[in-house]
């Protein structure tokens, strides 16, 4: 049995996950009083931090019914929660620590408890510099990662299978490769590189269909997708998922230039404008400014959002430029985009206003999804009404959120959580196709 531990929680952990106190199994959780005070400062914010602060306050208020928080109350996870209200004095080992700062008060408490508690004390924070500072003060510190996994272990959406050459010929002839009687660990909608074990040049690609328990051919539209044709296997896989009406959640992960956003928008236009299968193409992305928030920018809300939504407009304009459907040049692309917006077929908006909505019968694309927390993406996906398809695109190695990384971001979490579900599909896109210059920059400028 694992040794009992005491986890002291930083404020940023609560703002990241308001239910974090329940994620430490049978171990005890201690909240310094200063954390409650800091959380209180966010309760009126309309941001995700504000919503999480209010949610956390409700959780703590419910726990008060179980007893005095200063003495500790039982948690459903098996441990106990207590709020430390003691006065923090100077610590002999770190006498120069400025205790007027909340971070230092938490460190001092952790140092004090590590000397007096019979159990191992761990300080948990999303702030990497504070963790470094804690280590320098002799306090064990950890990041908060409730579903930690290694980057290389993240599901890629592809696998390989070696077979006898005759089976590949049967696959092309019968358009199906049954998996009955074979041992495999394929996930639903996983793409398979089928290889002739005797001839490496004799190959095929397919998708594992759980319902048929067979590998089936990858769908390739003969006329392309709004003028766009797949340039590599991963792009072909992405198109197959995007055009499959049975798959309601698609995640596309890849570095810049792999075509994930362009293909998603092209599929959305095809399904909405051409086929009329969905009532609207909704394209959204988180507003992650490199400075002040949009409220500081001049103009109407549309004018404020234009800088953040411009990459989406660029992709749509490109599609109007190359598509044989649109039959227009680049200059006319803007008019085509605006016409779709005026007709209600296209809506481009930030994710800020999605909470509380129900989104039925829409093709919804969430771009730059790696900048969302697992909780935020859960909120988005649960907005999906009947008939809606959600496509998540992003690069888990390019994150702007201060407390997210390649392992704990919402996009990586969705990929892992849904890999065994027949309603979902995923592809990790590797090869850049934007331009030779773009691909070289990605490879050389790490």
C-alpha positions as CSV (number, residue, x, y, z in Angstrom):
1,X,0.0,0.0,0.0
2,X,1.3,3.5,-0.9
3,X,2.6,5.6,2.0
4,X,0.2,8.2,3.2
5,X,0.8,11.7,1.9
6,X,-0.3,15.2,2.6
7,X,-0.8,17.4,-0.5
8,X,-0.7,21.2,-0.1
9,X,-2.6,22.8,-3.0
10,X,-1.7,26.1,-4.8
11,X,-4.3,28.5,-6.0
12,X,-3.5,27.9,-9.7
13,X,-4.4,24.2,-9.3
14,X,-7.9,25.2,-8.1
15,X,-8.3,27.7,-11.0
16,X,-7.2,24.9,-13.4
17,X,-9.5,22.3,-11.9
18,X,-12.1,23.3,-9.3
19,X,-12.5,19.6,-8.3
20,X,-8.8,19.0,-7.9
21,X,-9.2,18.3,-4.2
22,X,-10.9,15.0,-5.1
23,X,-8.1,13.8,-7.3
24,X,-5.6,12.7,-4.7
25,X,-7.0,9.3,-3.9
26,X,-6.8,8.3,-0.2
27,X,-4.3,11.0,0.7
28,X,-5.0,14.2,2.7
29,X,-5.4,17.6,1.1
30,X,-4.5,20.9,2.9
31,X,-5.6,24.3,1.6
32,X,-3.7,27.3,3.0
33,X,-6.1,30.0,4.0
34,X,-4.4,32.3,1.5
35,X,-5.6,30.1,-1.3
36,X,-9.2,30.8,-0.2
37,X,-8.5,34.5,-0.2
38,X,-6.9,34.4,-3.6
39,X,-9.7,32.4,-5.1
40,X,-12.2,34.9,-3.8
41,X,-10.5,37.6,-6.0
42,X,-11.6,35.7,-9.1
43,X,-15.2,35.0,-8.2
44,X,-16.6,37.9,-10.2
45,X,-14.6,37.3,-13.3
46,X,-16.5,36.1,-16.4
47,X,-13.5,34.2,-17.6
48,X,-12.9,30.4,-17.1
49,X,-10.9,31.3,-14.0
50,X,-14.0,33.1,-12.6
51,X,-16.2,30.1,-13.3
52,X,-13.8,27.7,-11.8
53,X,-13.5,29.9,-8.7
54,X,-17.2,30.0,-8.2
55,X,-17.5,26.3,-8.8
56,X,-14.8,25.6,-6.2
57,X,-16.5,27.9,-3.6
58,X,-19.7,25.9,-4.0
59,X,-17.8,22.6,-3.5
60,X,-16.1,23.9,-0.3
61,X,-19.4,25.2,1.0
62,X,-21.0,21.8,0.6
63,X,-18.1,20.2,2.5
64,X,-18.7,22.5,5.4
65,X,-21.8,20.5,6.3
66,X,-19.5,17.6,7.1
67,X,-17.7,19.4,10.0
68,X,-15.2,22.1,10.7
69,X,-12.9,22.6,7.8
70,X,-10.1,23.7,10.1
71,X,-10.1,20.3,11.8
72,X,-10.6,18.4,8.5
73,X,-13.6,16.7,6.8
74,X,-13.7,13.4,4.9
75,X,-13.5,13.4,1.1
76,X,-15.3,10.9,-1.2
77,X,-11.9,10.0,-2.6
78,X,-10.9,8.6,0.8
79,X,-8.7,11.3,2.2
80,X,-9.4,14.3,4.3
81,X,-9.5,18.0,3.5
82,X,-8.5,20.7,5.9
83,X,-8.0,24.5,5.6
84,X,-4.9,25.7,7.5
85,X,-5.7,28.9,9.3
86,X,-2.5,29.1,11.4
87,X,-0.2,32.1,11.4
88,X,2.9,31.4,9.4
89,X,6.1,32.4,11.2
90,X,9.6,32.8,9.8
91,X,11.2,29.5,9.0
92,X,14.7,29.1,10.5
93,X,16.0,27.4,7.3
94,X,14.7,30.1,5.0
95,X,14.7,33.3,7.2
96,X,14.8,35.7,4.3
97,X,11.5,34.5,2.8
98,X,9.1,37.5,2.3
99,X,5.9,36.3,4.0
100,X,3.9,39.2,2.7
101,X,3.7,37.3,-0.6
102,X,1.0,34.5,-0.9
103,X,3.4,32.2,-2.7
104,X,5.9,32.4,0.1
105,X,3.2,31.8,2.7
106,X,2.3,28.6,1.0
107,X,6.0,27.6,0.8
108,X,6.4,28.4,4.5
109,X,3.4,26.2,5.4
110,X,4.7,23.3,3.3
111,X,8.2,23.6,4.9
112,X,6.7,23.7,8.4
113,X,4.4,20.7,7.8
114,X,7.2,18.7,6.3
115,X,9.1,19.1,9.6
116,X,6.1,18.3,11.8
117,X,4.0,15.8,9.9
118,X,4.6,12.0,10.2
119,X,3.4,11.7,6.6
120,X,5.2,12.8,3.4
121,X,4.3,16.4,2.5
122,X,4.0,17.4,-1.2
123,X,3.4,21.0,-2.5
124,X,1.3,20.9,-5.7
125,X,1.5,23.9,-8.1
126,X,1.0,24.6,-11.8
127,X,3.6,27.4,-11.5
128,X,6.9,25.9,-12.7
129,X,9.0,28.8,-11.1
130,X,7.2,28.3,-7.8
131,X,8.0,24.6,-7.9
132,X,11.7,25.4,-8.6
133,X,11.6,27.8,-5.6
134,X,10.0,25.1,-3.4
135,X,12.8,22.7,-4.3
136,X,15.4,25.3,-3.4
137,X,13.7,25.7,0.0
138,X,13.8,21.9,0.6
139,X,10.1,21.3,-0.1
140,X,9.0,18.5,-2.4
141,X,7.0,20.0,-5.3
142,X,5.0,18.5,-8.1
143,X,2.9,19.6,-11.0
144,X,-0.8,18.9,-11.0
145,X,-1.4,16.3,-13.7
146,X,-4.5,14.2,-12.9
147,X,-4.2,12.2,-16.1
148,X,-0.5,12.1,-16.7
149,X,0.9,10.2,-19.7
150,X,4.1,10.6,-21.7
151,X,4.0,12.5,-25.0
152,X,5.3,9.5,-27.0
153,X,2.4,7.3,-25.6
154,X,-0.3,9.6,-27.0
155,X,-2.6,7.7,-29.4
156,X,-1.6,8.5,-33.0
157,X,-4.6,7.0,-34.7
158,X,-2.5,4.6,-36.9
159,X,-1.0,1.2,-36.7
160,X,0.5,-1.5,-39.0
161,X,-0.3,-5.1,-39.9
162,X,1.8,-7.6,-41.7
163,X,-0.2,-10.2,-43.7
164,X,0.4,-12.7,-46.5
165,X,0.3,-11.1,-50.0
166,X,-2.8,-12.9,-51.0
167,X,-4.8,-11.1,-48.3
168,X,-3.9,-7.7,-49.7
169,X,-5.1,-8.8,-53.1
170,X,-8.4,-10.0,-51.5
171,X,-8.7,-6.7,-49.7
172,X,-8.5,-4.8,-53.0
173,X,-11.0,-7.2,-54.6
174,X,-13.5,-7.6,-51.8
175,X,-12.9,-4.1,-50.2
176,X,-12.8,-5.7,-46.8
177,X,-10.2,-7.5,-44.7
178,X,-12.0,-9.4,-41.9
179,X,-10.3,-9.6,-38.5
180,X,-12.3,-12.6,-37.2
181,X,-10.0,-15.2,-35.7
182,X,-7.0,-12.9,-35.6
183,X,-5.3,-11.4,-32.6
184,X,-5.2,-7.6,-32.8
185,X,-5.6,-4.6,-30.5
186,X,-6.9,-2.1,-33.0
187,X,-9.0,0.8,-31.8
188,X,-12.3,1.8,-33.5
189,X,-11.6,3.9,-36.6
190,X,-7.8,3.3,-36.3
191,X,-6.0,3.5,-39.7
192,X,-3.9,0.5,-40.6
193,X,-0.9,0.3,-42.9
194,X,-1.3,-3.3,-44.3
195,X,2.0,-4.7,-45.5
196,X,2.9,-7.8,-47.4
197,X,5.3,-9.7,-45.2
198,X,7.1,-11.1,-48.2
199,X,7.1,-8.0,-50.4
200,X,7.5,-4.6,-48.7
201,X,6.3,-2.7,-51.8
202,X,3.0,-4.6,-51.8
203,X,0.8,-2.5,-49.4
204,X,-2.6,-1.1,-48.7
205,X,-4.2,1.3,-46.3
206,X,-7.5,1.0,-44.5
207,X,-9.6,1.9,-41.4
208,X,-10.6,-0.6,-38.8
209,X,-14.4,-0.7,-38.7
210,X,-15.5,-2.0,-35.2
211,X,-19.0,-2.9,-36.4
212,X,-17.8,-5.1,-39.2
213,X,-14.7,-6.2,-37.3
214,X,-12.8,-5.6,-40.5
215,X,-10.4,-3.3,-42.1
216,X,-12.2,-1.3,-44.8
217,X,-10.8,1.0,-47.6
218,X,-10.2,4.7,-46.9
219,X,-12.7,6.9,-48.6
220,X,-11.2,9.2,-51.2
221,X,-13.5,11.7,-52.9
222,X,-12.8,11.5,-56.7
223,X,-13.2,15.3,-57.2
224,X,-11.3,16.3,-54.1
225,X,-12.6,18.3,-51.2
226,X,-13.4,21.8,-52.3
227,X,-10.5,21.7,-54.7
228,X,-8.1,20.1,-52.2
229,X,-6.6,16.7,-52.7
230,X,-4.7,14.7,-50.0
231,X,-1.0,14.9,-50.4
232,X,0.0,12.1,-48.0
233,X,-1.6,9.2,-46.2
234,X,-2.4,11.2,-43.0
235,X,-4.3,13.8,-45.0
236,X,-6.3,11.0,-46.7
237,X,-7.1,9.5,-43.3
238,X,-8.3,12.9,-42.0
239,X,-10.6,13.3,-45.0
240,X,-12.0,9.8,-44.4
241,X,-12.9,10.8,-40.8
242,X,-14.2,14.2,-41.7
243,X,-16.6,12.9,-44.4
244,X,-17.8,9.9,-42.4
245,X,-21.3,10.8,-41.0
246,X,-21.2,8.1,-38.4
247,X,-18.1,9.6,-36.7
248,X,-19.3,12.6,-34.6
249,X,-16.0,13.6,-32.9
250,X,-12.8,14.0,-34.9
251,X,-9.4,15.1,-33.5
252,X,-6.6,16.2,-35.8
253,X,-3.2,16.9,-34.2
254,X,-0.2,18.1,-36.1
255,X,2.5,20.7,-36.5
256,X,2.0,23.9,-38.5
257,X,1.4,23.3,-42.2
258,X,0.1,19.8,-42.0
259,X,-3.3,20.9,-43.4
260,X,-5.4,20.0,-40.4
261,X,-7.5,23.2,-40.2
262,X,-7.8,23.6,-44.0
263,X,-9.1,20.1,-44.4
264,X,-11.5,20.5,-41.5
265,X,-13.0,23.7,-43.0
266,X,-13.1,22.1,-46.5
267,X,-15.1,19.2,-45.2
268,X,-17.4,21.5,-43.2
269,X,-18.1,23.5,-46.4
270,X,-18.7,20.3,-48.3
271,X,-21.1,18.9,-45.8
272,X,-22.9,22.1,-45.1
273,X,-23.0,24.1,-48.3
274,X,-22.9,21.3,-50.9
275,X,-24.7,18.4,-49.2
276,X,-26.9,20.4,-46.8
277,X,-26.4,17.7,-44.2
278,X,-25.7,20.3,-41.4
279,X,-27.6,23.6,-40.9
280,X,-24.4,25.6,-40.3
281,X,-20.6,25.4,-40.3
282,X,-19.5,26.8,-36.9
283,X,-15.8,27.6,-36.7
284,X,-14.4,28.7,-33.4
285,X,-11.1,29.1,-31.6
286,X,-10.0,30.2,-28.1
287,X,-8.9,33.9,-27.8
288,X,-5.3,33.6,-26.6
289,X,-4.0,37.2,-26.9
290,X,-0.2,37.9,-26.6
291,X,-1.0,40.9,-24.3
292,X,-4.3,42.6,-23.2
293,X,-7.6,40.9,-23.7
294,X,-9.9,41.9,-26.6
295,X,-11.8,44.4,-24.4
296,X,-8.8,46.7,-24.8
297,X,-9.0,46.8,-28.6
298,X,-11.0,49.5,-30.3
299,X,-14.1,48.9,-32.3
300,X,-17.1,46.6,-32.3
301,X,-16.9,43.0,-31.1
302,X,-16.5,41.9,-34.7
303,X,-13.6,44.3,-35.2
304,X,-12.0,43.2,-31.9
305,X,-12.2,39.5,-32.9
306,X,-10.9,39.9,-36.5
307,X,-7.1,39.6,-35.5
308,X,-7.8,36.3,-33.7
309,X,-10.1,34.9,-36.3
310,X,-8.1,36.0,-39.3
311,X,-6.4,32.5,-39.7
312,X,-9.8,31.0,-40.2
313,X,-10.8,33.6,-42.8
314,X,-7.4,32.9,-44.6
315,X,-8.2,29.2,-44.9
316,X,-11.8,29.9,-46.2
317,X,-10.5,32.5,-48.7
318,X,-7.9,30.0,-49.9
319,X,-10.6,27.4,-50.4
320,X,-12.8,29.8,-52.4
321,X,-9.7,30.6,-54.5
322,X,-8.9,27.0,-55.4
323,X,-12.4,25.4,-55.4
324,X,-14.0,24.5,-58.7
325,X,-17.3,24.8,-56.8
326,X,-16.9,28.5,-56.0
327,X,-15.5,29.5,-59.4
328,X,-14.0,32.7,-58.1
329,X,-10.6,34.3,-57.8
330,X,-8.9,35.3,-54.6
331,X,-10.3,38.8,-54.6
332,X,-13.9,37.5,-54.8
333,X,-13.3,35.0,-52.0
334,X,-14.1,37.5,-49.3
335,X,-17.5,38.2,-50.8
336,X,-18.2,34.5,-51.0
337,X,-17.3,34.1,-47.3
338,X,-19.5,37.1,-46.3
339,X,-22.4,35.7,-48.4
340,X,-22.3,32.4,-46.5
341,X,-22.3,34.3,-43.2
342,X,-25.3,36.4,-44.4
343,X,-27.2,33.3,-45.4
344,X,-26.5,31.7,-41.9
345,X,-24.5,28.8,-43.4
346,X,-21.2,30.0,-41.8
347,X,-20.5,31.4,-38.3
348,X,-17.1,32.3,-37.0
349,X,-16.9,33.1,-33.4
350,X,-14.7,32.8,-30.2
351,X,-15.3,30.1,-27.7
352,X,-16.0,32.7,-25.0
353,X,-19.8,32.6,-25.5
354,X,-20.4,28.9,-25.9
355,X,-21.1,28.0,-22.3
356,X,-24.8,27.3,-21.7
357,X,-25.6,26.9,-25.4
358,X,-27.0,23.9,-27.2
359,X,-25.6,23.3,-30.7
360,X,-27.8,21.0,-32.8
361,X,-27.2,19.8,-36.4
362,X,-24.0,21.8,-36.9
363,X,-20.5,21.0,-38.2
364,X,-18.4,22.6,-35.5
365,X,-14.6,23.1,-35.8
366,X,-12.6,24.1,-32.7
367,X,-9.2,25.3,-33.9
368,X,-6.1,25.6,-31.6
369,X,-7.8,23.2,-29.2
370,X,-4.5,22.6,-27.5
371,X,-4.9,25.9,-25.6
372,X,-8.0,24.6,-23.8
373,X,-8.0,22.7,-20.5
374,X,-9.7,19.3,-20.3
375,X,-12.5,20.9,-18.4
376,X,-13.0,23.5,-21.1
377,X,-13.1,20.9,-23.9
378,X,-15.6,18.9,-21.9
379,X,-17.8,21.9,-21.7
380,X,-17.6,22.4,-25.4
381,X,-18.2,18.8,-26.4
382,X,-21.2,18.6,-24.0
383,X,-22.8,21.5,-26.0
384,X,-23.2,19.2,-29.0
385,X,-26.9,18.6,-29.8
386,X,-28.5,16.0,-32.0
387,X,-26.8,15.6,-35.4
388,X,-23.8,17.8,-34.6
389,X,-20.2,16.8,-35.5
390,X,-17.2,18.3,-33.7
391,X,-13.8,18.5,-35.1
392,X,-10.8,19.5,-32.9
393,X,-7.6,20.7,-34.5
394,X,-4.3,21.7,-32.9
395,X,-0.7,21.2,-32.2
396,X,0.1,19.8,-28.7
397,X,3.7,21.0,-29.0
398,X,2.6,24.7,-29.5
399,X,0.7,25.8,-26.4
400,X,0.2,29.4,-25.3
401,X,-1.7,28.7,-22.1
402,X,0.5,29.3,-19.0
403,X,-0.5,26.2,-17.1
404,X,-0.9,23.7,-20.0
405,X,1.7,21.5,-21.6
406,X,1.9,18.7,-24.2
407,X,0.5,16.2,-21.8
408,X,-2.2,17.9,-19.8
409,X,-3.9,20.0,-22.4
410,X,-7.5,19.3,-23.3
411,X,-6.8,18.1,-26.9
412,X,-4.4,15.4,-25.7
413,X,-6.9,14.4,-23.1
414,X,-9.8,14.0,-25.6
415,X,-7.5,11.9,-27.9
416,X,-6.8,9.5,-25.0
417,X,-10.3,9.4,-23.6
418,X,-12.1,8.7,-26.9
419,X,-9.7,6.3,-28.6
420,X,-11.9,3.3,-27.7
421,X,-15.2,4.9,-28.9
422,X,-16.7,4.0,-32.3
423,X,-18.2,7.5,-32.5
424,X,-14.8,9.1,-32.5
425,X,-11.7,9.1,-34.7
426,X,-8.2,10.6,-34.5
427,X,-5.2,11.2,-36.8
428,X,-1.8,12.6,-35.9
429,X,-0.6,14.4,-39.0
430,X,3.2,14.5,-39.4
431,X,4.2,15.8,-42.8
432,X,4.0,19.5,-43.5
433,X,2.5,20.5,-46.8
434,X,2.2,24.2,-46.6
435,X,5.4,24.9,-48.4
436,X,9.0,23.7,-48.5
437,X,10.1,26.9,-46.6
438,X,7.4,26.2,-43.9
439,X,8.5,22.6,-43.5
440,X,12.2,23.5,-43.3
441,X,11.4,26.2,-40.6
442,X,9.5,23.6,-38.6
443,X,12.3,21.1,-38.8
444,X,15.4,23.4,-38.3
445,X,14.1,26.0,-35.9
446,X,13.3,24.0,-32.8
